Amino acid sequence: MNKRIILPFSNQTKLRDMFGTSHNTVRRALKFETNTKLAKKIRIAAIENYGGKVYSEK
């Protein structure tokens, strides 16, 4: 089962700028491909600040 956070691209750009990282880092964090401290912070910000929704794919 794969999890991901759905977020419009414009908000992904805001996350990238907020954390001073690349779009690839944000994308991988939102797809739960990484589990670093930064990835966890990105996911929390996506949900709490930008209305991201967590989806599970079967």
Biopython code that builds the backbone (N, CA, C, O; Angstrom):
import numpy as np
from Bio.PDB.StructureBuilder import StructureBuilder

atoms = [
    (1, "MET", "N", (0.849, -1.170, 0.000)),
    (1, "MET", "CA", (0.000, 0.000, 0.000)),
    (1, "MET", "C", (0.897, 1.236, 0.000)),
    (1, "MET", "O", (1.782, 1.371, 0.845)),
    (2, "ASN", "N", (0.664, 2.129, -0.947)),
    (2, "ASN", "CA", (1.442, 3.355, -1.054)),
    (2, "ASN", "C", (0.642, 4.533, -0.522)),
    (2, "ASN", "O", (-0.549, 4.674, -0.798)),
    (3, "LYS", "N", (1.321, 5.373, 0.247)),
    (3, "LYS", "CA", (0.694, 6.594, 0.739)),
    (3, "LYS", "C", (1.283, 7.771, -0.019)),
    (3, "LYS", "O", (2.420, 7.732, -0.490)),
    (4, "ARG", "N", (0.480, 8.815, -0.121)),
    (4, "ARG", "CA", (0.975, 10.050, -0.703)),
    (4, "ARG", "C", (0.121, 11.206, -0.213)),
    (4, "ARG", "O", (-1.026, 11.017, 0.192)),
    (5, "ILE", "N", (0.683, 12.387, -0.252)),
    (5, "ILE", "CA", (-0.049, 13.593, 0.104)),
    (5, "ILE", "C", (-0.320, 14.343, -1.190)),
    (5, "ILE", "O", (0.602, 14.681, -1.933)),
    (6, "ILE", "N", (-1.596, 14.599, -1.449)),
    (6, "ILE", "CA", (-1.996, 15.312, -2.657)),
    (6, "ILE", "C", (-1.977, 16.808, -2.354)),
    (6, "ILE", "O", (-2.584, 17.280, -1.393)),
    (7, "LEU", "N", (-1.254, 17.536, -3.211)),
    (7, "LEU", "CA", (-1.084, 18.975, -3.014)),
    (7, "LEU", "C", (-0.888, 19.614, -4.381)),
    (7, "LEU", "O", (-0.114, 19.102, -5.190)),
    (8, "PRO", "N", (-1.572, 20.723, -4.657)),
    (8, "PRO", "CA", (-1.364, 21.403, -5.938)),
    (8, "PRO", "C", (0.101, 21.802, -6.136)),
    (8, "PRO", "O", (0.821, 22.061, -5.171)),
    (9, "PHE", "N", (0.525, 21.846, -7.387)),
    (9, "PHE", "CA", (1.914, 22.163, -7.698)),
    (9, "PHE", "C", (2.318, 23.522, -7.136)),
    (9, "PHE", "O", (3.449, 23.687, -6.680)),
    (10, "SER", "N", (1.408, 24.497, -7.160)),
    (10, "SER", "CA", (1.749, 25.831, -6.648)),
    (10, "SER", "C", (2.103, 25.775, -5.164)),
    (10, "SER", "O", (2.986, 26.500, -4.708)),
    (11, "ASN", "N", (1.427, 24.929, -4.422)),
    (11, "ASN", "CA", (1.747, 24.784, -3.003)),
    (11, "ASN", "C", (3.025, 23.990, -2.795)),
    (11, "ASN", "O", (3.738, 24.206, -1.815)),
    (12, "GLN", "N", (3.322, 23.072, -3.709)),
    (12, "GLN", "CA", (4.596, 22.363, -3.637)),
    (12, "GLN", "C", (5.744, 23.350, -3.838)),
    (12, "GLN", "O", (6.788, 23.233, -3.197)),
    (13, "THR", "N", (5.548, 24.316, -4.726)),
    (13, "THR", "CA", (6.562, 25.354, -4.952)),
    (13, "THR", "C", (6.747, 26.196, -3.693)),
    (13, "THR", "O", (7.871, 26.559, -3.347)),
    (14, "LYS", "N", (5.651, 26.506, -3.009)),
    (14, "LYS", "CA", (5.751, 27.261, -1.759)),
    (14, "LYS", "C", (6.522, 26.480, -0.700)),
    (14, "LYS", "O", (7.317, 27.056, 0.042)),
    (15, "LEU", "N", (6.289, 25.170, -0.627)),
    (15, "LEU", "CA", (7.038, 24.328, 0.309)),
    (15, "LEU", "C", (8.522, 24.315, -0.041)),
    (15, "LEU", "O", (9.377, 24.401, 0.841)),
    (16, "ARG", "N", (8.818, 24.208, -1.326)),
    (16, "ARG", "CA", (10.203, 24.222, -1.779)),
    (16, "ARG", "C", (10.902, 25.504, -1.332)),
    (16, "ARG", "O", (12.022, 25.465, -0.823)),
    (17, "ASP", "N", (10.235, 26.636, -1.527)),
    (17, "ASP", "CA", (10.819, 27.918, -1.134)),
    (17, "ASP", "C", (10.912, 28.049, 0.390)),
    (17, "ASP", "O", (11.887, 28.589, 0.912)),
    (18, "MET", "N", (9.906, 27.558, 1.088)),
    (18, "MET", "CA", (9.886, 27.642, 2.550)),
    (18, "MET", "C", (11.067, 26.889, 3.166)),
    (18, "MET", "O", (11.691, 27.366, 4.114)),
    (19, "PHE", "N", (11.364, 25.714, 2.621)),
    (19, "PHE", "CA", (12.415, 24.875, 3.195)),
    (19, "PHE", "C", (13.751, 25.014, 2.465)),
    (19, "PHE", "O", (14.738, 24.392, 2.857)),
    (20, "GLY", "N", (13.789, 25.827, 1.404)),
    (20, "GLY", "CA", (15.030, 26.054, 0.686)),
    (20, "GLY", "C", (15.610, 24.786, 0.087)),
    (20, "GLY", "O", (16.811, 24.535, 0.179)),
    (21, "THR", "N", (14.750, 23.995, -0.523)),
    (21, "THR", "CA", (15.172, 22.720, -1.076)),
    (21, "THR", "C", (14.691, 22.588, -2.516)),
    (21, "THR", "O", (14.092, 23.517, -3.057)),
    (22, "SER", "N", (14.943, 21.466, -3.126)),
    (22, "SER", "CA", (14.558, 21.255, -4.524)),
    (22, "SER", "C", (13.131, 20.707, -4.616)),
    (22, "SER", "O", (12.573, 20.193, -3.647)),
    (23, "HIS", "N", (12.565, 20.837, -5.816)),
    (23, "HIS", "CA", (11.237, 20.284, -6.048)),
    (23, "HIS", "C", (11.264, 18.760, -5.890)),
    (23, "HIS", "O", (10.300, 18.169, -5.404)),
    (24, "ASN", "N", (12.343, 18.140, -6.292)),
    (24, "ASN", "CA", (12.465, 16.691, -6.184)),
    (24, "ASN", "C", (12.388, 16.240, -4.724)),
    (24, "ASN", "O", (11.769, 15.220, -4.422)),
    (25, "THR", "N", (13.009, 16.989, -3.829)),
    (25, "THR", "CA", (12.964, 16.659, -2.400)),
    (25, "THR", "C", (11.536, 16.739, -1.881)),
    (25, "THR", "O", (11.092, 15.864, -1.137)),
    (26, "VAL", "N", (10.814, 17.788, -2.271)),
    (26, "VAL", "CA", (9.415, 17.948, -1.852)),
    (26, "VAL", "C", (8.566, 16.817, -2.428)),
    (26, "VAL", "O", (7.763, 16.216, -1.714)),
    (27, "ARG", "N", (8.739, 16.529, -3.699)),
    (27, "ARG", "CA", (7.957, 15.470, -4.351)),
    (27, "ARG", "C", (8.182, 14.126, -3.663)),
    (27, "ARG", "O", (7.229, 13.394, -3.395)),
    (28, "ARG", "N", (9.440, 13.806, -3.381)),
    (28, "ARG", "CA", (9.744, 12.520, -2.748)),
    (28, "ARG", "C", (9.196, 12.455, -1.317)),
    (28, "ARG", "O", (8.769, 11.394, -0.860)),
    (29, "ALA", "N", (9.209, 13.580, -0.622)),
    (29, "ALA", "CA", (8.645, 13.613, 0.736)),
    (29, "ALA", "C", (7.135, 13.380, 0.688)),
    (29, "ALA", "O", (6.591, 12.626, 1.494)),
    (30, "LEU", "N", (6.462, 14.032, -0.261)),
    (30, "LEU", "CA", (5.011, 13.899, -0.366)),
    (30, "LEU", "C", (4.587, 12.510, -0.821)),
    (30, "LEU", "O", (3.460, 12.088, -0.561)),
    (31, "LYS", "N", (5.478, 11.798, -1.496)),
    (31, "LYS", "CA", (5.187, 10.423, -1.923)),
    (31, "LYS", "C", (5.688, 9.394, -0.907)),
    (31, "LYS", "O", (5.628, 8.193, -1.168)),
    (32, "PHE", "N", (6.182, 9.854, 0.251)),
    (32, "PHE", "CA", (6.700, 9.000, 1.318)),
    (32, "PHE", "C", (7.848, 8.119, 0.829)),
    (32, "PHE", "O", (8.032, 7.007, 1.323)),
    (33, "GLU", "N", (8.613, 8.613, -0.134)),
    (33, "GLU", "CA", (9.783, 7.878, -0.606)),
    (33, "GLU", "C", (10.978, 8.101, 0.311)),
    (33, "GLU", "O", (11.906, 7.292, 0.338)),
    (34, "THR", "N", (10.955, 9.198, 1.062)),
    (34, "THR", "CA", (12.004, 9.485, 2.040)),
    (34, "THR", "C", (11.360, 9.657, 3.404)),
    (34, "THR", "O", (10.175, 9.973, 3.510)),
    (35, "ASN", "N", (12.149, 9.446, 4.437)),
    (35, "ASN", "CA", (11.627, 9.564, 5.796)),
    (35, "ASN", "C", (12.623, 10.296, 6.693)),
    (35, "ASN", "O", (12.798, 9.937, 7.857)),
    (36, "THR", "N", (13.268, 11.315, 6.151)),
    (36, "THR", "CA", (14.230, 12.102, 6.912)),
    (36, "THR", "C", (13.492, 13.134, 7.769)),
    (36, "THR", "O", (12.276, 13.292, 7.652)),
    (37, "LYS", "N", (14.227, 13.825, 8.618)),
    (37, "LYS", "CA", (13.610, 14.891, 9.426)),
    (37, "LYS", "C", (12.992, 15.951, 8.529)),
    (37, "LYS", "O", (11.888, 16.429, 8.790)),
    (38, "LEU", "N", (13.714, 16.318, 7.463)),
    (38, "LEU", "CA", (13.196, 17.331, 6.538)),
    (38, "LEU", "C", (11.926, 16.833, 5.852)),
    (38, "LEU", "O", (10.964, 17.589, 5.714)),
    (39, "ALA", "N", (11.911, 15.588, 5.428)),
    (39, "ALA", "CA", (10.726, 15.032, 4.768)),
    (39, "ALA", "C", (9.523, 15.062, 5.713)),
    (39, "ALA", "O", (8.410, 15.372, 5.288)),
    (40, "LYS", "N", (9.737, 14.747, 6.966)),
    (40, "LYS", "CA", (8.645, 14.786, 7.943)),
    (40, "LYS", "C", (8.136, 16.208, 8.132)),
    (40, "LYS", "O", (6.928, 16.420, 8.239)),
    (41, "LYS", "N", (9.040, 17.186, 8.174)),
    (41, "LYS", "CA", (8.646, 18.591, 8.311)),
    (41, "LYS", "C", (7.850, 19.047, 7.090)),
    (41, "LYS", "O", (6.862, 19.770, 7.219)),
    (42, "ILE", "N", (8.287, 18.621, 5.911)),
    (42, "ILE", "CA", (7.578, 18.980, 4.675)),
    (42, "ILE", "C", (6.163, 18.415, 4.690)),
    (42, "ILE", "O", (5.214, 19.114, 4.335)),
    (43, "ARG", "N", (6.016, 17.160, 5.097)),
    (43, "ARG", "CA", (4.682, 16.542, 5.146)),
    (43, "ARG", "C", (3.777, 17.251, 6.160)),
    (43, "ARG", "O", (2.603, 17.495, 5.881)),
    (44, "ILE", "N", (4.313, 17.574, 7.310)),
    (44, "ILE", "CA", (3.517, 18.273, 8.332)),
    (44, "ILE", "C", (3.064, 19.631, 7.810)),
    (44, "ILE", "O", (1.897, 19.996, 7.954)),
    (45, "ALA", "N", (3.990, 20.384, 7.201)),
    (45, "ALA", "CA", (3.644, 21.699, 6.660)),
    (45, "ALA", "C", (2.611, 21.575, 5.543)),
    (45, "ALA", "O", (1.702, 22.400, 5.447)),
    (46, "ALA", "N", (2.743, 20.563, 4.706)),
    (46, "ALA", "CA", (1.800, 20.363, 3.601)),
    (46, "ALA", "C", (0.385, 20.146, 4.128)),
    (46, "ALA", "O", (-0.580, 20.673, 3.573)),
    (47, "ILE", "N", (0.268, 19.376, 5.189)),
    (47, "ILE", "CA", (-1.055, 19.073, 5.750)),
    (47, "ILE", "C", (-1.598, 20.247, 6.557)),
    (47, "ILE", "O", (-2.752, 20.640, 6.385)),
    (48, "GLU", "N", (-0.773, 20.806, 7.434)),
    (48, "GLU", "CA", (-1.257, 21.847, 8.353)),
    (48, "GLU", "C", (-1.386, 23.220, 7.703)),
    (48, "GLU", "O", (-2.305, 23.970, 8.033)),
    (49, "ASN", "N", (-0.487, 23.561, 6.791)),
    (49, "ASN", "CA", (-0.473, 24.919, 6.245)),
    (49, "ASN", "C", (-1.091, 25.033, 4.854)),
    (49, "ASN", "O", (-1.564, 26.105, 4.479)),
    (50, "TYR", "N", (-1.095, 23.957, 4.092)),
    (50, "TYR", "CA", (-1.534, 24.042, 2.701)),
    (50, "TYR", "C", (-2.675, 23.098, 2.353)),
    (50, "TYR", "O", (-3.000, 22.933, 1.178)),
    (51, "GLY", "N", (-3.283, 22.481, 3.348)),
    (51, "GLY", "CA", (-4.472, 21.671, 3.115)),
    (51, "GLY", "C", (-4.233, 20.374, 2.376)),
    (51, "GLY", "O", (-5.139, 19.861, 1.719)),
    (52, "GLY", "N", (-3.018, 19.828, 2.470)),
    (52, "GLY", "CA", (-2.726, 18.566, 1.814)),
    (52, "GLY", "C", (-3.532, 17.428, 2.416)),
    (52, "GLY", "O", (-3.805, 17.417, 3.616)),
    (53, "LYS", "N", (-3.908, 16.484, 1.592)),
    (53, "LYS", "CA", (-4.682, 15.317, 2.015)),
    (53, "LYS", "C", (-3.868, 14.059, 1.808)),
    (53, "LYS", "O", (-3.228, 13.886, 0.771)),
    (54, "VAL", "N", (-3.894, 13.175, 2.806)),
    (54, "VAL", "CA", (-3.171, 11.913, 2.715)),
    (54, "VAL", "C", (-4.076, 10.870, 2.073)),
    (54, "VAL", "O", (-5.213, 10.669, 2.498)),
    (55, "TYR", "N", (-3.556, 10.213, 1.047)),
    (55, "TYR", "CA", (-4.275, 9.147, 0.365)),
    (55, "TYR", "C", (-3.442, 7.875, 0.395)),
    (55, "TYR", "O", (-2.214, 7.911, 0.316)),
    (56, "SER", "N", (-4.131, 6.761, 0.511)),
    (56, "SER", "CA", (-3.475, 5.450, 0.453)),
    (56, "SER", "C", (-3.912, 4.767, -0.823)),
    (56, "SER", "O", (-5.103, 4.681, -1.121)),
    (57, "GLU", "N", (-2.932, 4.280, -1.576)),
    (57, "GLU", "CA", (-3.218, 3.567, -2.810)),
    (57, "GLU", "C", (-3.030, 2.075, -2.560)),
    (57, "GLU", "O", (-2.041, 1.658, -1.959)),
    (58, "LYS", "N", (-3.970, 1.291, -3.017)),
    (58, "LYS", "CA", (-3.890, -0.155, -2.811)),
    (58, "LYS", "C", (-3.249, -0.817, -3.998)),
    (58, "LYS", "O", (-3.091, -2.037, -4.014)),
]
sb = StructureBuilder()
sb.init_structure("model")
sb.init_model(0)
sb.init_chain("A")
sb.init_seg("    ")
for serial, (resi, resn, name, xyz) in enumerate(atoms, 1):
    if name == "N":
        sb.init_residue(resn, " ", resi, " ")
    sb.init_atom(name, np.array(xyz, "f"), 0.0, 1.0, " ", f" {name:<3s}", serial, name[0])
structure = sb.get_structure()
